[in-house]
Amino acid sequence: MSESEFNRKVYNVIAAEYKSKREQPADSTWNDCLEAPAMAAMLRPIVNAKQVLDLGCGTGILTKQIIKWGGNVCGVDQSEKMLELAKSDIPQVDFQLSSADKLPFPDQTFEVIASSLVMHYIQDLRPVFMEVARVLKENGRFVFSMHHPIQESFKREEERADGKPVLQSYFHNEPYYWKMCGEELLSFHHTFEDIVRGLSSNGFVVSDLLECRPAINCKDSFSDYEFTLKYPTFCVFEAVKINHKKNWF
C-alpha cells in the first residue's frame, strides 16, 4: 500500500474527530500556537483578490482563513470524508478529490498555492513540486508548512529529567509513524537540502522561511511552550515560481 493510500484511509477514519479537535482551542494548541500563525504571516499579505489553491485542504480550516483574507479559493484533498465535511461547512467553495501529484486543473491556473502540513506525508517531493509548478502562474507563490527537518530526526525522551530530545540520523528519507486521534499516520524525513533542491529543480526559488515558535500569548495555555521555544517542530516555506524551469542540481 502506498503512503498516499495509507494516510487517505486513516484520515477517512478520523475525519470527524479531527475536525472537532481542531475546533477546540484546548486540543489544538500545537496548530494554533505554532503552525497556523506562521502560515497566516506568510499568506495574509499575498492572497487578497488572488486565485488560490488550498492543497490538502482537509476539512477546510485554512480555506476559511483564505476567504477571510480576500482570496478566491478552491481546495483539493485525497480524503473523501475530510472533503465531505469541508463541503458541508463551506458549500460556496469548489472542493475536489485529488492527490497532490495529479491536480485536476489546467496549466497556470493559480497565483498562490497554499498547503498546510501535507508535504511530510510524501516521500518523494519532486513530482508534487513539479505538479504545483504546472498549475501555478509565473511568479506565483507556493506557501507550505511541514514537520521541521530537525523535529523529524529527534526522539523526545519523556523519562529524562531534562526533557531534552535525543538526536537520531538526519541524512535519510525514511518513514516514521506518529499518532493523531488514536490512529497511526505515516510520514517521511526530509532534509533541508532535499526540500530546497526539489523546489529548485522544478523552477522555484525559496523566498522566505519561518521556523515556528510560539507567541508569548500562548505561554499560559500551551503546555509545550518552553519546549517549542528551544526545539523546532514545524516550518513554513515560501517559494516563487521563476520564469523558466532549470535543473541546477
C-alpha atoms as an extended CHARMM CRD file, in Angstrom:
* protein
*
       249  EXT
         1         1  MET       CA              0.0000000000        0.0000000000        0.0000000000  PROA      1               0.0000000000
         2         2  SER       CA              1.3750000000        3.4280000000       -0.9580000000  PROA      2               0.0000000000
         3         3  GLU       CA              1.8940000000        6.1360000000        1.6370000000  PROA      3               0.0000000000
         4         4  SER       CA             -0.8710000000        8.1430000000       -0.0250000000  PROA      4               0.0000000000
         5         5  GLU       CA             -3.3840000000        5.3110000000        0.2570000000  PROA      5               0.0000000000
         6         6  PHE       CA             -2.3280000000        4.5200000000        3.8290000000  PROA      6               0.0000000000
         7         7  ASN       CA             -2.9000000000        8.0790000000        5.0300000000  PROA      7               0.0000000000
         8         8  ARG       CA             -6.0750000000        8.5200000000        2.9630000000  PROA      8               0.0000000000
         9         9  LYS       CA             -7.6540000000        5.5980000000        4.8110000000  PROA      9               0.0000000000
        10        10  VAL       CA             -6.5620000000        6.9360000000        8.1950000000  PROA      10              0.0000000000
        11        11  TYR       CA             -7.9700000000       10.3960000000        7.5390000000  PROA      11              0.0000000000
        12        12  ASN       CA            -11.2370000000        8.8780000000        6.3580000000  PROA      12              0.0000000000
        13        13  VAL       CA            -11.4650000000        7.1420000000        9.7440000000  PROA      13              0.0000000000
        14        14  ILE       CA            -10.5860000000       10.1680000000       11.8940000000  PROA      14              0.0000000000
        15        15  ALA       CA            -12.1760000000       12.9650000000        9.8240000000  PROA      15              0.0000000000
        16        16  ALA       CA            -14.9720000000       13.8920000000       12.2360000000  PROA      16              0.0000000000
        17        17  GLU       CA            -12.7610000000       13.6190000000       15.3240000000  PROA      17              0.0000000000
        18        18  TYR       CA            -10.0390000000       15.6450000000       13.6350000000  PROA      18              0.0000000000
        19        19  LYS       CA            -12.4680000000       18.4420000000       12.7540000000  PROA      19              0.0000000000
        20        20  SER       CA            -13.7860000000       18.5140000000       16.3300000000  PROA      20              0.0000000000
        21        21  LYS       CA            -10.2410000000       18.5380000000       17.7390000000  PROA      21              0.0000000000
        22        22  ARG       CA             -9.1420000000       21.4540000000       15.5750000000  PROA      22              0.0000000000
        23        23  GLU       CA            -12.2080000000       23.4480000000       16.6240000000  PROA      23              0.0000000000
        24        24  GLN       CA            -11.3880000000       23.1300000000       20.3370000000  PROA      24              0.0000000000
        25        25  PRO       CA             -8.6060000000       25.5480000000       21.3750000000  PROA      25              0.0000000000
        26        26  ALA       CA             -7.5150000000       23.3220000000       24.2580000000  PROA      26              0.0000000000
        27        27  ASP       CA             -6.9740000000       20.3910000000       21.8530000000  PROA      27              0.0000000000
        28        28  SER       CA             -5.3730000000       22.3440000000       19.0190000000  PROA      28              0.0000000000
        29        29  THR       CA             -2.5660000000       24.2790000000       20.6980000000  PROA      29              0.0000000000
        30        30  TRP       CA              0.2260000000       22.8080000000       18.5570000000  PROA      30              0.0000000000
        31        31  ASN       CA             -1.5510000000       24.1150000000       15.4680000000  PROA      31              0.0000000000
        32        32  ASP       CA             -2.9120000000       27.3460000000       16.9250000000  PROA      32              0.0000000000
        33        33  CYS       CA              0.2870000000       28.4270000000       18.7000000000  PROA      33              0.0000000000
        34        34  LEU       CA              2.8470000000       27.3460000000       16.0940000000  PROA      34              0.0000000000
        35        35  GLU       CA              1.8840000000       26.4230000000       12.5410000000  PROA      35              0.0000000000
        36        36  ALA       CA             -1.2980000000       28.4330000000       11.9430000000  PROA      36              0.0000000000
        37        37  PRO       CA              0.1770000000       31.8440000000       12.9240000000  PROA      37              0.0000000000
        38        38  ALA       CA              3.2110000000       31.2250000000       10.7190000000  PROA      38              0.0000000000
        39        39  MET       CA              1.0330000000       30.2860000000        7.7460000000  PROA      39              0.0000000000
        40        40  ALA       CA             -1.0800000000       33.3920000000        8.3650000000  PROA      40              0.0000000000
        41        41  ALA       CA              2.0230000000       35.5900000000        8.4280000000  PROA      41              0.0000000000
        42        42  MET       CA              3.0530000000       34.2260000000        5.0200000000  PROA      42              0.0000000000
        43        43  LEU       CA             -0.3610000000       34.0990000000        3.3270000000  PROA      43              0.0000000000
        44        44  ARG       CA             -2.4010000000       37.0250000000        4.6290000000  PROA      44              0.0000000000
        45        45  PRO       CA             -0.3760000000       39.6820000000        2.7300000000  PROA      45              0.0000000000
        46        46  ILE       CA             -0.4650000000       37.8850000000       -0.6380000000  PROA      46              0.0000000000
        47        47  VAL       CA             -3.8790000000       36.2200000000       -1.1990000000  PROA      47              0.0000000000
        48        48  ASN       CA             -6.2820000000       39.1760000000       -1.4950000000  PROA      48              0.0000000000
        49        49  ALA       CA             -8.1210000000       39.0490000000       -4.8530000000  PROA      49              0.0000000000
        50        50  LYS       CA             -5.8440000000       36.1890000000       -5.9980000000  PROA      50              0.0000000000
        51        51  GLN       CA             -6.7460000000       32.7740000000       -7.3720000000  PROA      51              0.0000000000
        52        52  VAL       CA             -5.6640000000       30.4160000000       -4.5710000000  PROA      52              0.0000000000
        53        53  LEU       CA             -5.4910000000       26.6370000000       -4.2580000000  PROA      53              0.0000000000
        54        54  ASP       CA             -5.6370000000       25.0450000000       -0.8150000000  PROA      54              0.0000000000
        55        55  LEU       CA             -3.6430000000       21.8770000000       -1.4880000000  PROA      55              0.0000000000
        56        56  GLY       CA             -4.5220000000       19.1470000000        1.0130000000  PROA      56              0.0000000000
        57        57  CYS       CA             -7.3420000000       21.2650000000        2.3890000000  PROA      57              0.0000000000
        58        58  GLY       CA             -8.7180000000       18.6420000000        4.7850000000  PROA      58              0.0000000000
        59        59  THR       CA            -11.8740000000       19.9250000000        6.4590000000  PROA      59              0.0000000000
        60        60  GLY       CA            -11.3140000000       23.4610000000        5.1550000000  PROA      60              0.0000000000
        61        61  ILE       CA             -9.6980000000       25.1430000000        8.1670000000  PROA      61              0.0000000000
        62        62  LEU       CA             -7.1440000000       27.0840000000        6.1150000000  PROA      62              0.0000000000
        63        63  THR       CA             -9.6870000000       27.5460000000        3.3170000000  PROA      63              0.0000000000
        64        64  LYS       CA            -11.8740000000       29.6130000000        5.6480000000  PROA      64              0.0000000000
        65        65  GLN       CA             -8.9420000000       31.8220000000        6.5700000000  PROA      65              0.0000000000
        66        66  ILE       CA             -8.0260000000       32.4260000000        2.9340000000  PROA      66              0.0000000000
        67        67  ILE       CA            -11.6160000000       33.5320000000        2.2810000000  PROA      67              0.0000000000
        68        68  LYS       CA            -11.3880000000       35.9690000000        5.2160000000  PROA      68              0.0000000000
        69        69  TRP       CA             -8.1480000000       37.3510000000        3.7710000000  PROA      69              0.0000000000
        70        70  GLY       CA             -9.8710000000       38.0300000000        0.4440000000  PROA      70              0.0000000000
        71        71  GLY       CA             -8.6430000000       35.0890000000       -1.6430000000  PROA      71              0.0000000000
        72        72  ASN       CA            -10.6780000000       33.3560000000       -4.3510000000  PROA      72              0.0000000000
        73        73  VAL       CA            -10.0110000000       29.8230000000       -3.1770000000  PROA      73              0.0000000000
        74        74  CYS       CA            -10.7250000000       26.2620000000       -4.1440000000  PROA      74              0.0000000000
        75        75  GLY       CA             -9.4990000000       23.1300000000       -2.3840000000  PROA      75              0.0000000000
        76        76  VAL       CA             -8.3140000000       19.6070000000       -3.0810000000  PROA      76              0.0000000000
        77        77  ASP       CA             -7.7580000000       16.6560000000       -0.7860000000  PROA      77              0.0000000000
        78        78  GLN       CA             -7.4010000000       12.9020000000       -1.1780000000  PROA      78              0.0000000000
        79        79  SER       CA             -9.7180000000       12.0210000000        1.7400000000  PROA      79              0.0000000000
        80        80  GLU       CA            -13.3560000000       11.6710000000        0.7840000000  PROA      80              0.0000000000
        81        81  LYS       CA            -14.5550000000       12.0640000000        4.3730000000  PROA      81              0.0000000000
        82        82  MET       CA            -12.5000000000       15.1920000000        5.0180000000  PROA      82              0.0000000000
        83        83  LEU       CA            -13.8970000000       16.7380000000        1.8320000000  PROA      83              0.0000000000
        84        84  GLU       CA            -17.4610000000       15.8760000000        2.8320000000  PROA      84              0.0000000000
        85        85  LEU       CA            -17.0070000000       17.8920000000        5.9990000000  PROA      85              0.0000000000
        86        86  ALA       CA            -15.3640000000       20.7710000000        4.1220000000  PROA      86              0.0000000000
        87        87  LYS       CA            -18.1720000000       20.9020000000        1.5460000000  PROA      87              0.0000000000
        88        88  SER       CA            -20.8170000000       20.8370000000        4.2720000000  PROA      88              0.0000000000
        89        89  ASP       CA            -19.1080000000       23.6490000000        6.1760000000  PROA      89              0.0000000000
        90        90  ILE       CA            -18.1820000000       25.8860000000        3.2040000000  PROA      90              0.0000000000
        91        91  PRO       CA            -20.6210000000       24.9960000000        0.3870000000  PROA      91              0.0000000000
        92        92  GLN       CA            -19.6630000000       28.0080000000       -1.7530000000  PROA      92              0.0000000000
        93        93  VAL       CA            -16.1330000000       26.6700000000       -2.3270000000  PROA      93              0.0000000000
        94        94  ASP       CA            -15.2020000000       24.2860000000       -5.1340000000  PROA      94              0.0000000000
        95        95  PHE       CA            -13.6530000000       21.2580000000       -3.3980000000  PROA      95              0.0000000000
        96        96  GLN       CA            -12.2970000000       18.3890000000       -5.4850000000  PROA      96              0.0000000000
        97        97  LEU       CA            -10.9800000000       14.9230000000       -4.6950000000  PROA      97              0.0000000000
        98        98  SER       CA             -7.3870000000       14.7020000000       -5.8810000000  PROA      98              0.0000000000
        99        99  SER       CA             -3.8950000000       13.5920000000       -4.9860000000  PROA      99              0.0000000000
       100       100  ALA       CA             -1.1860000000       16.2470000000       -4.7850000000  PROA      100             0.0000000000
       101       101  ASP       CA              0.7560000000       14.9250000000       -7.7800000000  PROA      101             0.0000000000
       102       102  LYS       CA             -2.1920000000       14.8190000000      -10.2360000000  PROA      102             0.0000000000
       103       103  LEU       CA             -4.1650000000       18.0290000000       -9.8490000000  PROA      103             0.0000000000
       104       104  PRO       CA             -7.3820000000       18.4600000000      -11.8870000000  PROA      104             0.0000000000
       105       105  PHE       CA             -6.5710000000       21.9500000000      -13.2010000000  PROA      105             0.0000000000
       106       106  PRO       CA             -5.1320000000       23.4300000000      -16.4100000000  PROA      106             0.0000000000
       107       107  ASP       CA             -1.6190000000       24.8360000000      -16.5760000000  PROA      107             0.0000000000
       108       108  GLN       CA             -1.0380000000       28.1970000000      -14.8630000000  PROA      108             0.0000000000
       109       109  THR       CA             -4.4110000000       28.3680000000      -13.0920000000  PROA      109             0.0000000000
       110       110  PHE       CA             -3.3830000000       29.8230000000       -9.7080000000  PROA      110             0.0000000000
       111       111  GLU       CA             -1.4710000000       32.7990000000       -8.4030000000  PROA      111             0.0000000000
       112       112  VAL       CA             -0.9640000000       31.2940000000       -4.9360000000  PROA      112             0.0000000000
       113       113  ILE       CA             -0.8850000000       27.6790000000       -3.7740000000  PROA      113             0.0000000000
       114       114  ALA       CA             -1.0870000000       27.0530000000       -0.0210000000  PROA      114             0.0000000000
       115       115  SER       CA             -0.5240000000       23.7140000000        1.6610000000  PROA      115             0.0000000000
       116       116  SER       CA             -0.7830000000       23.2040000000        5.4070000000  PROA      116             0.0000000000
       117       117  LEU       CA              1.0500000000       20.2350000000        6.9600000000  PROA      117             0.0000000000
       118       118  VAL       CA              0.9140000000       17.9490000000        3.9100000000  PROA      118             0.0000000000
       119       119  MET       CA              4.4390000000       17.6420000000        2.5000000000  PROA      119             0.0000000000
       120       120  HSD       CA              5.8020000000       15.4340000000        5.2990000000  PROA      120             0.0000000000
       121       121  TYR       CA              3.3380000000       12.7140000000        4.1980000000  PROA      121             0.0000000000
       122       122  ILE       CA              5.0740000000       12.4580000000        0.8140000000  PROA      122             0.0000000000
       123       123  GLN       CA              8.3530000000       10.5970000000        0.4260000000  PROA      123             0.0000000000
       124       124  ASP       CA              9.4100000000       11.9420000000       -2.9870000000  PROA      124             0.0000000000
       125       125  LEU       CA              8.5500000000       15.6450000000       -3.0970000000  PROA      125             0.0000000000
       126       126  ARG       CA              9.7380000000       16.3390000000       -6.6330000000  PROA      126             0.0000000000
       127       127  PRO       CA              6.6380000000       15.0480000000       -8.5160000000  PROA      127             0.0000000000
       128       128  VAL       CA              4.4360000000       17.1600000000       -6.2500000000  PROA      128             0.0000000000
       129       129  PHE       CA              6.6160000000       20.2350000000       -6.7170000000  PROA      129             0.0000000000
       130       130  MET       CA              6.5090000000       19.6200000000      -10.4740000000  PROA      130             0.0000000000
       131       131  GLU       CA              2.7120000000       19.4870000000      -10.4440000000  PROA      131             0.0000000000
       132       132  VAL       CA              2.4800000000       22.6070000000       -8.2780000000  PROA      132             0.0000000000
       133       133  ALA       CA              4.7410000000       24.4020000000      -10.7600000000  PROA      133             0.0000000000
       134       134  ARG       CA              2.5000000000       23.2830000000      -13.6380000000  PROA      134             0.0000000000
       135       135  VAL       CA             -0.7220000000       24.7730000000      -12.2270000000  PROA      135             0.0000000000
       136       136  LEU       CA              0.9520000000       27.8760000000      -10.7510000000  PROA      136             0.0000000000
       137       137  LYS       CA              1.3090000000       31.0240000000      -12.8310000000  PROA      137             0.0000000000
       138       138  GLU       CA              4.7430000000       32.5060000000      -13.4950000000  PROA      138             0.0000000000
       139       139  ASN       CA              5.9250000000       34.4670000000      -10.4700000000  PROA      139             0.0000000000
       140       140  GLY       CA              3.2190000000       32.7440000000       -8.4410000000  PROA      140             0.0000000000
       141       141  ARG       CA              3.8460000000       31.7860000000       -4.8140000000  PROA      141             0.0000000000
       142       142  PHE       CA              3.8470000000       28.3690000000       -3.1870000000  PROA      142             0.0000000000
       143       143  VAL       CA              3.4980000000       28.5340000000        0.6050000000  PROA      143             0.0000000000
       144       144  PHE       CA              3.6290000000       25.2660000000        2.5250000000  PROA      144             0.0000000000
       145       145  SER       CA              4.1810000000       24.0760000000        6.0710000000  PROA      145             0.0000000000
       146       146  MET       CA              5.5580000000       20.7270000000        7.1780000000  PROA      146             0.0000000000
       147       147  HSD       CA              7.2480000000       18.9440000000       10.0490000000  PROA      147             0.0000000000
       148       148  HSD       CA             10.6070000000       20.6150000000       10.6370000000  PROA      148             0.0000000000
       149       149  PRO       CA             13.5320000000       18.5030000000        9.3580000000  PROA      149             0.0000000000
       150       150  ILE       CA             15.1740000000       18.6460000000       12.7740000000  PROA      150             0.0000000000
       151       151  GLN       CA             11.9670000000       17.6260000000       14.5330000000  PROA      151             0.0000000000
       152       152  GLU       CA             11.7850000000       14.6420000000       12.2200000000  PROA      152             0.0000000000
       153       153  SER       CA             15.1880000000       13.4540000000       13.3890000000  PROA      153             0.0000000000
       154       154  PHE       CA             14.8070000000       13.5630000000       17.1320000000  PROA      154             0.0000000000
       155       155  LYS       CA             13.0050000000       11.3870000000       19.6150000000  PROA      155             0.0000000000
       156       156  ARG       CA             11.6560000000       13.0380000000       22.7010000000  PROA      156             0.0000000000
       157       157  GLU       CA             12.6000000000       11.1040000000       25.8270000000  PROA      157             0.0000000000
       158       158  GLU       CA              9.8090000000       11.7700000000       28.3110000000  PROA      158             0.0000000000
       159       159  GLU       CA             11.5500000000        9.8710000000       31.1030000000  PROA      159             0.0000000000
       160       160  ARG       CA             14.6160000000       12.1230000000       31.0160000000  PROA      160             0.0000000000
       161       161  ALA       CA             14.6420000000       14.7100000000       33.7910000000  PROA      161             0.0000000000
       162       162  ASP       CA             15.8050000000       17.4800000000       31.4530000000  PROA      162             0.0000000000
       163       163  GLY       CA             13.1690000000       16.6740000000       28.8120000000  PROA      163             0.0000000000
       164       164  LYS       CA             15.7010000000       17.0810000000       26.0020000000  PROA      164             0.0000000000
       165       165  PRO       CA             15.3390000000       15.2020000000       22.7230000000  PROA      165             0.0000000000
       166       166  VAL       CA             17.7700000000       12.5490000000       21.5530000000  PROA      166             0.0000000000
       167       167  LEU       CA             19.0710000000       13.2170000000       18.0450000000  PROA      167             0.0000000000
       168       168  GLN       CA             18.9510000000       10.4110000000       15.5230000000  PROA      168             0.0000000000
       169       169  SER       CA             20.2510000000       10.1370000000       11.9650000000  PROA      169             0.0000000000
       170       170  TYR       CA             19.4650000000       13.2260000000        9.8650000000  PROA      170             0.0000000000
       171       171  PHE       CA             20.6430000000       12.3090000000        6.3500000000  PROA      171             0.0000000000
       172       172  HSD       CA             17.9290000000        9.9390000000        5.1670000000  PROA      172             0.0000000000
       173       173  ASN       CA             14.4390000000        9.8470000000        3.6450000000  PROA      173             0.0000000000
       174       174  GLU       CA             12.9780000000        7.0450000000        5.7300000000  PROA      174             0.0000000000
       175       175  PRO       CA              9.4070000000        6.6860000000        7.0310000000  PROA      175             0.0000000000
       176       176  TYR       CA              8.2750000000        7.2430000000       10.5740000000  PROA      176             0.0000000000
       177       177  TYR       CA              4.9220000000        6.7990000000       12.3070000000  PROA      177             0.0000000000
       178       178  TRP       CA              3.1300000000        9.0480000000       14.7580000000  PROA      178             0.0000000000
       179       179  LYS       CA             -0.3370000000        9.1260000000       16.2830000000  PROA      179             0.0000000000
       180       180  MET       CA             -3.2350000000       11.5290000000       15.9590000000  PROA      180             0.0000000000
       181       181  CYS       CA             -6.7890000000       10.9010000000       17.1870000000  PROA      181             0.0000000000
       182       182  GLY       CA             -5.6670000000        7.4390000000       18.2610000000  PROA      182             0.0000000000
       183       183  GLU       CA             -4.5380000000        6.3590000000       14.7680000000  PROA      183             0.0000000000
       184       184  GLU       CA             -1.0530000000        5.9710000000       13.2970000000  PROA      184             0.0000000000
       185       185  LEU       CA             -0.0850000000        8.1930000000       10.3800000000  PROA      185             0.0000000000
       186       186  LEU       CA              2.8610000000        7.6430000000        8.0450000000  PROA      186             0.0000000000
       187       187  SER       CA              5.3310000000       10.4590000000        7.3520000000  PROA      187             0.0000000000
       188       188  PHE       CA              8.8360000000       10.7790000000        5.9120000000  PROA      188             0.0000000000
       189       189  HSD       CA             12.0030000000       12.5180000000        6.9770000000  PROA      189             0.0000000000
       190       190  HSD       CA             13.2940000000       15.2510000000        4.6500000000  PROA      190             0.0000000000
       191       191  THR       CA             16.4510000000       17.2910000000        4.8960000000  PROA      191             0.0000000000
       192       192  PHE       CA             16.5210000000       20.9930000000        4.0580000000  PROA      192             0.0000000000
       193       193  GLU       CA             18.7520000000       20.0560000000        1.1320000000  PROA      193             0.0000000000
       194       194  ASP       CA             16.1320000000       17.6590000000       -0.2510000000  PROA      194             0.0000000000
       195       195  ILE       CA             13.3860000000       20.2780000000        0.0440000000  PROA      195             0.0000000000
       196       196  VAL       CA             15.3150000000       23.1660000000       -1.4810000000  PROA      196             0.0000000000
       197       197  ARG       CA             16.7930000000       21.1060000000       -4.3080000000  PROA      197             0.0000000000
       198       198  GLY       CA             13.3840000000       19.6220000000       -5.0560000000  PROA      198             0.0000000000
       199       199  LEU       CA             11.9750000000       23.1200000000       -5.3880000000  PROA      199             0.0000000000
       200       200  SER       CA             14.9290000000       24.4360000000       -7.3970000000  PROA      200             0.0000000000
       201       201  SER       CA             14.8260000000       21.5880000000       -9.8980000000  PROA      201             0.0000000000
       202       202  ASN       CA             11.2010000000       22.4760000000      -10.6420000000  PROA      202             0.0000000000
       203       203  GLY       CA             11.7090000000       26.1740000000      -11.2670000000  PROA      203             0.0000000000
       204       204  PHE       CA             11.2450000000       27.6100000000       -7.7770000000  PROA      204             0.0000000000
       205       205  VAL       CA             13.3510000000       29.9810000000       -5.7260000000  PROA      205             0.0000000000
       206       206  VAL       CA             12.8850000000       29.9180000000       -1.9460000000  PROA      206             0.0000000000
       207       207  SER       CA             11.9500000000       33.4720000000       -0.9770000000  PROA      207             0.0000000000
       208       208  ASP       CA             11.1910000000       33.0560000000        2.7310000000  PROA      208             0.0000000000
       209       209  LEU       CA             11.3080000000       30.5450000000        5.5800000000  PROA      209             0.0000000000
       210       210  LEU       CA              9.7670000000       30.5790000000        9.0410000000  PROA      210             0.0000000000
       211       211  GLU       CA             10.7460000000       28.1390000000       11.7840000000  PROA      211             0.0000000000
       212       212  CYS       CA              7.6760000000       28.1550000000       14.0000000000  PROA      212             0.0000000000
       213       213  ARG       CA              7.9710000000       29.3700000000       17.5810000000  PROA      213             0.0000000000
       214       214  PRO       CA              5.1050000000       30.1170000000       19.9650000000  PROA      214             0.0000000000
       215       215  ALA       CA              3.9470000000       33.6650000000       20.6400000000  PROA      215             0.0000000000
       216       216  ILE       CA              4.1090000000       34.9610000000       24.1950000000  PROA      216             0.0000000000
       217       217  ASN       CA              0.2990000000       34.9350000000       24.4680000000  PROA      217             0.0000000000
       218       218  CYS       CA              0.4190000000       31.1130000000       24.2830000000  PROA      218             0.0000000000
       219       219  LYS       CA              2.5630000000       30.7700000000       27.3860000000  PROA      219             0.0000000000
       220       220  ASP       CA             -0.2670000000       30.0330000000       29.8200000000  PROA      220             0.0000000000
       221       221  SER       CA             -2.3600000000       27.8180000000       27.5300000000  PROA      221             0.0000000000
       222       222  PHE       CA              0.3090000000       25.7640000000       25.7350000000  PROA      222             0.0000000000
       223       223  SER       CA              1.8860000000       23.0570000000       27.8900000000  PROA      223             0.0000000000
       224       224  ASP       CA              4.8050000000       22.6500000000       25.4380000000  PROA      224             0.0000000000
       225       225  TYR       CA              5.5490000000       26.3710000000       25.2680000000  PROA      225             0.0000000000
       226       226  GLU       CA              9.0360000000       26.1300000000       26.7920000000  PROA      226             0.0000000000
       227       227  PHE       CA              9.9400000000       23.0500000000       24.7610000000  PROA      227             0.0000000000
       228       228  THR       CA              8.9400000000       24.6490000000       21.4470000000  PROA      228             0.0000000000
       229       229  LEU       CA             10.9000000000       27.7950000000       22.2610000000  PROA      229             0.0000000000
       230       230  LYS       CA             14.0280000000       25.6290000000       22.2580000000  PROA      230             0.0000000000
       231       231  TYR       CA             13.3500000000       22.9540000000       19.6340000000  PROA      231             0.0000000000
       232       232  PRO       CA             11.7550000000       23.4200000000       16.1980000000  PROA      232             0.0000000000
       233       233  THR       CA              8.6700000000       21.3950000000       15.2940000000  PROA      233             0.0000000000
       234       234  PHE       CA              7.1770000000       22.9960000000       12.1570000000  PROA      234             0.0000000000
       235       235  CYS       CA              8.4910000000       25.2090000000        9.3740000000  PROA      235             0.0000000000
       236       236  VAL       CA              6.8730000000       27.2260000000        6.5950000000  PROA      236             0.0000000000
       237       237  PHE       CA              8.4240000000       27.7870000000        3.1610000000  PROA      237             0.0000000000
       238       238  GLU       CA              7.5410000000       30.4140000000        0.5930000000  PROA      238             0.0000000000
       239       239  ALA       CA              8.8000000000       29.6410000000       -2.9190000000  PROA      239             0.0000000000
       240       240  VAL       CA              8.3520000000       31.7150000000       -6.0730000000  PROA      240             0.0000000000
       241       241  LYS       CA              7.9710000000       30.1160000000       -9.4850000000  PROA      241             0.0000000000
       242       242  ILE       CA             10.5240000000       31.7730000000      -11.7360000000  PROA      242             0.0000000000
       243       243  ASN       CA             10.0970000000       32.3150000000      -15.4760000000  PROA      243             0.0000000000
       244       244  HSD       CA             11.6710000000       29.0690000000      -16.5920000000  PROA      244             0.0000000000
       245       245  LYS       CA             12.4730000000       25.6250000000      -15.2640000000  PROA      245             0.0000000000
       246       246  LYS       CA             16.1420000000       24.9820000000      -14.7500000000  PROA      246             0.0000000000
       247       247  ASN       CA             17.7960000000       21.8450000000      -13.4330000000  PROA      247             0.0000000000
       248       248  TRP       CA             20.5730000000       23.3520000000      -11.3490000000  PROA      248             0.0000000000
       249       249  PHE       CA             21.3530000000       20.1660000000       -9.4290000000  PROA      249             0.0000000000
